[in-house]
Amino acid sequence: MNIEKHTAVVPTNDYVFKKIFGQVGNEEITKDLVSSIIGKKIQSINLDGNTILEKELLNGKIGILDIKATLDSNIICDIEMQVENRKDIEKRLMYYWSKLYSKGISSGKDYITLNKTILILITKFEMTNLKEIKKFHTEWKIREKDYRKTILTDVFELHIIELPKLEKFINKNEKKEEKLILWAKFLLNPDSMEEEEMKENKDIKKAKEELDKMRQDEYEERIAELMEKKIMDDKAREAYVYEEGFDKGVAEGLIEGTKLGIEQGIEQGIEQGIENGKKIATKEIAKTMLETGEKIENIMKITGLTKEEIEKI
């Protein structure tokens, strides 16, 4: 089988990324990647809790494929591959970090028991708010405005890897991140890695071997293709909604409402639950559109509801 034809089976596909770096048994690979990002040697890493249930993937719970890890027994770490630039991604990062951090305390326990939480975001796009920053790896902590060297607390740490900036950064020849550059090259284009680079870095070589195994597996290829199709479908739906000229609030409601319906459906019980969730979201979307004065013909076109169903809402 010619693995070069398997365009969906690439490390930036979030399903493929999680299979390589989130799978129990691949701890050494993930440990090396994370160490190169945070700039510290990790002694141990636990990848339990990263099981991928294909049934959930195929029924709509796609995109929630971050990797959860515990570093050196007490540091919470979450790694996410993001292919598409989503609205307000910076706000989502802060919210997600706070949820992870707060999970570390049980009822009745003291705040001192909260663990350090590291969030790692790897993107296949340049973030809008970071356009002026040329390097591809940025590290964020809470610092004082005038005393930049003073960090309020070390419990918060956010790392952002913008893969498209890789070429610009390599030209600066920053040796301190040489290993991270090699990992970034692997993530962006694994087939461009030179044999010498692979030979000198056993963990990157092992990651490439894991990738090639997936490329030889038709089932894994199919799942990766479905993930890619899901992203394309989401983009097409969003583009259609905005091109139709709907009010911004209605457009965002349409997009987020559909996602909400899917999430509610999963909680209610996979197949039947998702169907119910979609119906709930569809009616809520139609109600919002009616309240904003949208024409019934447009509502029918977007939601798939009949005129009679809409008039009953």
C-alpha positions as CSV (number, residue, x, y, z in Angstrom):
1,M,0.0,0.0,0.0
2,N,1.3,3.4,-1.0
3,I,1.2,5.4,2.3
4,E,1.8,8.7,0.4
5,K,-1.8,8.6,-0.8
6,H,-3.2,8.7,2.8
7,T,-3.5,12.5,3.0
8,A,-5.9,12.5,6.0
9,V,-3.5,10.4,8.1
10,V,-1.2,13.2,9.2
11,P,-0.1,14.3,12.7
12,T,-2.2,17.5,12.5
13,N,-5.4,15.5,12.2
14,D,-6.6,15.6,15.8
15,Y,-7.7,11.9,15.7
16,V,-4.2,10.8,14.4
17,F,-2.5,13.2,16.9
18,K,-4.3,11.6,19.8
19,K,-3.7,8.1,18.6
20,I,0.1,8.8,18.4
21,F,0.6,10.9,21.6
22,G,-2.4,10.0,23.8
23,Q,-2.2,6.2,23.7
24,V,-1.1,4.2,26.7
25,G,2.2,2.6,25.6
26,N,3.4,5.7,23.8
27,E,4.4,7.5,27.0
28,E,8.1,8.0,26.0
29,I,7.0,9.7,22.8
30,T,4.6,12.1,24.5
31,K,7.1,12.8,27.4
32,D,9.7,13.9,24.9
33,L,7.3,16.2,23.0
34,V,6.0,17.8,26.2
35,S,9.6,18.2,27.6
36,S,10.7,20.0,24.5
37,I,7.7,22.4,24.8
38,I,7.9,23.2,28.5
39,G,11.7,23.2,28.5
40,K,12.0,20.8,31.5
41,K,12.9,17.2,31.8
42,I,9.8,15.1,32.8
43,Q,10.5,12.0,34.9
44,S,7.1,10.3,34.5
45,I,3.9,10.7,32.5
46,N,0.5,9.1,32.9
47,L,-1.8,8.9,29.9
48,D,-4.7,7.0,31.4
49,G,-8.1,8.3,30.5
50,N,-7.4,9.0,26.9
51,T,-9.5,6.2,25.4
52,I,-11.1,7.1,22.0
53,L,-14.5,5.6,21.5
54,E,-15.1,5.4,17.8
55,K,-18.9,5.2,18.4
56,E,-18.8,8.6,20.0
57,L,-16.7,10.0,17.2
58,L,-19.1,8.8,14.5
59,N,-22.2,10.1,16.5
60,G,-21.1,13.6,16.8
61,K,-18.7,13.9,19.7
62,I,-15.9,14.8,17.3
63,G,-13.4,17.5,18.0
64,I,-13.1,16.8,21.8
65,L,-9.8,15.0,21.3
66,D,-7.4,16.7,23.6
67,I,-4.8,14.6,25.4
68,K,-5.0,14.5,29.2
69,A,-1.7,13.7,31.1
70,T,-0.3,13.8,34.6
71,L,3.3,14.8,34.7
72,D,5.6,13.7,37.6
73,S,2.6,12.5,39.6
74,N,1.1,16.0,40.4
75,I,1.1,18.3,37.3
76,I,-2.0,18.4,35.2
77,C,-1.3,18.8,31.5
78,D,-3.7,19.0,28.6
79,I,-2.5,19.0,24.9
80,E,-4.8,20.0,22.0
81,M,-4.3,20.0,18.3
82,Q,-6.4,22.7,16.6
83,V,-6.7,22.8,12.8
84,E,-9.3,25.5,12.4
85,N,-9.2,29.0,13.8
86,R,-12.3,29.2,16.0
87,K,-14.0,32.3,17.2
88,D,-12.6,33.6,20.6
89,I,-10.1,30.8,20.9
90,E,-8.2,32.8,23.5
91,K,-11.3,33.0,25.8
92,R,-11.9,29.3,25.4
93,L,-8.4,28.5,26.4
94,M,-8.7,30.5,29.6
95,Y,-12.1,28.9,30.4
96,Y,-10.8,25.4,29.7
97,W,-7.6,26.0,31.8
98,S,-9.8,27.2,34.8
99,K,-12.0,24.1,34.5
100,L,-8.9,21.8,34.6
101,Y,-7.4,23.7,37.5
102,S,-10.5,23.7,39.6
103,K,-11.0,20.0,39.2
104,G,-7.9,19.5,41.3
105,I,-9.7,20.4,44.5
106,S,-12.2,18.2,46.3
107,S,-15.0,19.5,48.6
108,G,-13.6,20.4,52.0
109,K,-10.0,20.5,50.8
110,D,-7.7,23.5,51.1
111,Y,-6.6,25.6,48.1
112,I,-3.0,24.5,48.7
113,T,-4.0,21.1,47.3
114,L,-4.6,22.5,43.9
115,N,-2.0,21.3,41.3
116,K,-0.1,23.2,38.7
117,T,-2.0,23.1,35.4
118,I,-0.3,23.3,32.0
119,L,-2.2,23.9,28.8
120,I,-0.6,23.2,25.4
121,L,-2.2,24.3,22.2
122,I,-0.8,23.4,18.8
123,T,-2.3,25.2,15.9
124,K,-2.2,24.8,12.1
125,F,-2.9,28.5,11.8
126,E,-1.6,31.8,13.0
127,M,-3.6,33.2,15.9
128,T,-5.1,36.7,15.1
129,N,-4.0,38.2,18.4
130,L,-0.4,36.9,18.0
131,K,0.3,38.3,14.5
132,E,3.0,40.6,15.7
133,I,4.9,37.8,17.5
134,K,7.2,36.1,14.9
135,K,8.4,33.1,16.9
136,F,6.3,29.9,16.7
137,H,6.4,29.0,20.4
138,T,5.0,31.4,23.0
139,E,4.9,30.7,26.7
140,W,2.3,32.5,28.9
141,K,2.2,33.1,32.6
142,I,0.7,35.8,35.0
143,R,3.3,38.6,35.2
144,E,3.3,42.1,36.8
145,K,2.9,44.9,34.2
146,D,6.1,46.8,35.0
147,Y,8.1,44.1,36.7
148,R,8.0,41.6,33.9
149,K,10.3,39.1,35.6
150,T,8.0,38.8,38.6
151,I,5.5,35.9,38.1
152,L,2.5,35.9,40.5
153,T,2.2,32.1,40.7
154,D,3.6,29.1,38.8
155,V,0.3,27.2,38.8
156,F,-0.7,28.7,35.5
157,E,1.2,27.9,32.3
158,L,0.1,28.1,28.7
159,H,2.1,27.1,25.7
160,I,1.0,27.9,22.1
161,I,2.7,26.4,19.1
162,E,1.8,28.0,15.8
163,L,3.1,25.6,13.2
164,P,2.8,28.1,10.2
165,K,5.4,30.3,11.8
166,L,8.0,27.5,11.8
167,E,9.9,28.6,8.7
168,K,10.3,32.1,10.1
169,F,11.6,30.8,13.4
170,I,14.1,28.3,12.0
171,N,15.8,31.1,10.2
172,K,16.7,32.7,13.5
173,N,18.6,29.5,14.5
174,E,17.4,29.5,18.1
175,K,19.4,26.5,19.5
176,K,17.6,26.4,22.8
177,E,14.5,25.0,21.0
178,E,16.2,22.8,18.5
179,K,14.4,19.7,19.7
180,L,11.0,21.4,19.6
181,I,11.8,22.6,16.0
182,L,12.3,18.9,15.0
183,W,9.0,17.9,16.6
184,A,7.2,20.9,14.9
185,K,8.7,19.7,11.6
186,F,7.3,16.2,12.2
187,L,3.9,17.6,13.0
188,L,3.7,19.8,10.0
189,N,5.3,17.5,7.4
190,P,6.6,14.1,8.8
191,D,7.6,12.9,5.3
192,S,10.1,15.7,5.0
193,M,12.1,14.5,8.0
194,E,15.7,13.6,7.0
195,E,17.0,10.1,7.9
196,E,19.8,11.6,10.0
197,E,17.2,13.6,12.1
198,M,15.2,10.5,12.7
199,K,18.2,8.4,13.6
200,E,19.4,10.9,16.3
201,N,15.9,11.3,17.8
202,K,14.5,7.9,18.7
203,D,11.2,9.3,20.0
204,I,10.5,11.2,16.8
205,K,11.4,8.0,14.9
206,K,9.0,6.0,17.0
207,A,6.2,8.6,16.4
208,K,6.8,8.3,12.6
209,E,6.6,4.5,12.9
210,E,3.2,4.9,14.8
211,L,2.0,7.2,12.0
212,D,3.1,4.7,9.3
213,K,1.2,1.9,11.1
214,M,-2.0,4.0,10.9
215,R,-1.4,4.7,7.2
216,Q,-1.3,1.0,6.5
217,D,-4.6,0.4,8.4
218,E,-7.7,1.1,6.3
219,Y,-9.9,1.4,9.4
220,E,-7.7,4.1,10.9
221,E,-7.6,5.9,7.5
222,R,-11.4,6.0,7.4
223,I,-11.7,7.5,10.8
224,A,-9.1,10.1,10.0
225,E,-11.0,11.0,6.8
226,L,-14.2,11.3,8.7
227,M,-12.5,13.8,11.1
228,E,-11.2,15.8,8.1
229,K,-14.7,15.8,6.5
230,K,-16.3,17.0,9.8
231,I,-14.0,20.0,9.9
232,M,-14.8,20.8,6.2
233,D,-18.5,20.4,6.9
234,D,-18.3,22.8,9.9
235,K,-16.5,25.4,7.7
236,A,-19.1,25.0,4.9
237,R,-22.0,25.4,7.3
238,E,-20.5,28.5,8.9
239,A,-19.7,30.0,5.5
240,Y,-23.2,29.4,4.2
241,V,-24.8,31.0,7.3
242,Y,-22.7,34.1,7.1
243,E,-23.0,34.4,3.3
244,E,-26.8,34.3,3.5
245,G,-26.5,37.6,5.4
246,F,-28.2,36.6,8.6
247,D,-27.9,38.9,11.6
248,K,-24.6,38.2,13.4
249,G,-26.4,37.0,16.6
250,V,-28.7,34.7,14.6
251,A,-25.7,33.3,12.6
252,E,-23.7,32.5,15.7
253,G,-26.9,31.0,17.3
254,L,-27.3,28.7,14.3
255,I,-23.7,27.5,14.5
256,E,-23.5,27.1,18.2
257,G,-27.1,25.8,18.5
258,T,-26.3,22.9,16.2
259,K,-23.2,22.0,18.3
260,L,-25.2,22.3,21.5
261,G,-27.9,20.0,20.2
262,I,-25.3,17.3,19.4
263,E,-23.7,17.7,22.9
264,Q,-27.1,17.4,24.6
265,G,-27.9,14.4,22.5
266,I,-24.7,12.6,23.6
267,E,-25.6,13.2,27.2
268,Q,-29.1,11.8,26.7
269,G,-27.8,8.6,25.2
270,I,-25.7,8.3,21.9
271,E,-28.0,7.5,18.9
272,Q,-31.4,8.4,20.2
273,G,-30.0,11.1,22.4
274,I,-28.3,12.9,19.5
275,E,-31.5,12.8,17.4
276,N,-33.4,14.3,20.3
277,G,-30.7,16.9,20.9
278,K,-30.7,18.0,17.3
279,K,-34.5,18.5,17.4
280,I,-34.2,20.6,20.6
281,A,-31.5,22.7,19.0
282,T,-33.4,23.1,15.7
283,K,-36.5,24.4,17.5
284,E,-34.5,26.8,19.5
285,I,-32.8,28.1,16.4
286,A,-36.2,28.5,14.7
287,K,-37.5,30.4,17.7
288,T,-34.5,32.7,17.7
289,M,-34.9,33.4,14.0
290,L,-38.6,34.1,14.4
291,E,-38.0,36.6,17.2
292,T,-35.5,38.5,15.1
293,G,-38.0,38.8,12.2
294,E,-36.5,36.3,9.9
295,K,-38.7,35.1,7.0
296,I,-40.3,31.7,7.4
297,E,-38.9,30.6,4.0
298,N,-35.3,31.2,5.3
299,I,-36.1,29.4,8.6
300,M,-37.4,26.4,6.6
301,K,-34.3,26.3,4.5
302,I,-31.9,26.4,7.4
303,T,-33.7,24.2,9.9
304,G,-35.5,21.7,7.7
305,L,-38.7,22.3,9.6
306,T,-42.0,22.6,7.8
307,K,-44.1,25.8,7.7
308,E,-46.6,24.2,10.1
309,E,-43.9,23.1,12.6
310,I,-42.5,26.6,12.6
311,E,-45.9,28.2,13.1
312,K,-46.5,26.0,16.2
313,I,-43.3,27.3,18.0
